[in-house]
Amino acid sequence: MALVGRRRRPDRSGTEQPELPLVAPKKRPHVLEPEVAARLAIARRAKPSAIPGYVRLLLTLELRRELAEKLSLRAIKSERNIEAIILALIEAAAKKWQ
């Protein structure tokens, strides 16, 4: 049985290996005005709705059980769904911001 010698790699110290060029960091755009940033965020996140002038924005809410039950009770009493109740509350709050 013959022994086959293993080829050795030449010894390369860190000084012989060329340095890799540094990648320039991506430039972030200048700070956007809040109105522009809001439009951009919705353009990226929301989907078009079947209703003209509306968008579909999917949210997952983690609510305290007590609050969820109160919202559900309000929806049942008003014969609407919980989504309609939450949307009405958001719209009422948004009117106060203006």
C-alpha positions as CSV (number, residue, x, y, z in Angstrom):
1,M,0.0,0.0,0.0
2,A,1.5,3.3,-1.1
3,L,1.2,6.4,0.9
4,V,0.1,9.4,-1.1
5,G,1.4,12.7,0.1
6,R,-1.1,15.5,0.7
7,R,-0.4,18.7,-1.2
8,R,0.2,21.6,1.2
9,R,-1.1,25.1,0.6
10,P,1.5,27.7,0.6
11,D,1.6,29.5,3.9
12,R,-0.2,32.8,3.4
13,S,0.0,35.3,6.2
14,G,-2.6,38.1,6.4
15,T,-0.2,40.6,4.8
16,E,-0.1,38.8,1.5
17,Q,-3.9,38.7,1.0
18,P,-5.2,41.8,-0.7
19,E,-7.8,43.8,1.3
20,L,-11.3,43.7,0.0
21,P,-12.8,47.1,-0.9
22,L,-15.3,48.4,1.7
23,V,-18.8,48.7,0.5
24,A,-20.2,52.2,0.8
25,P,-23.2,52.3,3.2
26,K,-26.5,52.9,1.5
27,K,-27.4,56.5,1.7
28,R,-30.7,57.2,3.3
29,P,-32.7,60.0,1.9
30,H,-32.9,63.2,3.8
31,V,-35.6,63.3,6.4
32,L,-39.0,63.4,4.7
33,E,-41.8,65.7,5.7
34,P,-44.4,63.8,7.8
35,E,-47.1,64.1,5.1
36,V,-44.7,62.6,2.4
37,A,-43.6,59.9,4.8
38,A,-47.2,59.0,5.6
39,R,-48.1,58.7,1.9
40,L,-45.0,56.6,1.2
41,A,-45.7,54.3,4.1
42,I,-49.3,53.6,3.0
43,A,-48.2,53.2,-0.6
44,R,-45.8,50.4,0.6
45,R,-48.1,48.7,3.1
46,A,-51.6,49.1,2.0
47,K,-53.4,47.3,-0.9
48,P,-56.0,48.9,-3.1
49,S,-59.6,48.5,-2.0
50,A,-62.6,47.6,-4.0
51,I,-64.1,50.9,-2.8
52,P,-62.7,53.9,-4.8
53,G,-60.6,56.2,-2.6
54,Y,-60.0,53.5,0.1
55,V,-57.1,51.2,0.8
56,R,-57.0,47.8,2.6
57,L,-54.6,48.0,5.6
58,L,-54.5,44.7,7.5
59,L,-53.7,45.0,11.2
60,T,-53.3,42.5,14.0
61,L,-54.3,43.8,17.4
62,E,-53.4,42.4,20.7
63,L,-56.0,43.7,23.2
64,R,-56.7,43.1,26.8
65,R,-59.5,40.6,27.1
66,E,-61.6,43.1,29.0
67,L,-61.3,45.6,26.2
68,A,-62.0,43.0,23.5
69,E,-65.1,42.0,25.3
70,K,-66.3,45.6,25.7
71,L,-65.8,46.2,21.9
72,S,-67.6,43.0,21.1
73,L,-70.5,43.9,23.4
74,R,-70.8,47.3,21.8
75,A,-70.8,45.7,18.3
76,I,-73.5,43.2,19.3
77,K,-75.7,45.9,20.8
78,S,-75.4,48.1,17.8
79,E,-75.8,45.2,15.4
80,R,-72.5,45.8,13.7
81,N,-69.2,43.9,13.5
82,I,-66.3,44.6,15.7
83,E,-64.2,45.9,12.8
84,A,-66.9,48.6,12.1
85,I,-66.8,49.6,15.8
86,I,-63.0,49.9,15.8
87,L,-63.0,51.8,12.5
88,A,-65.6,54.3,13.9
89,L,-63.4,54.9,17.0
90,I,-60.3,55.5,14.8
91,E,-62.2,57.9,12.6
92,A,-63.6,59.8,15.6
93,A,-60.1,60.1,17.1
94,A,-58.6,61.2,13.8
95,K,-61.2,64.1,13.6
96,K,-59.8,65.3,17.0
97,W,-56.3,65.5,15.5
98,Q,-57.3,67.9,12.8
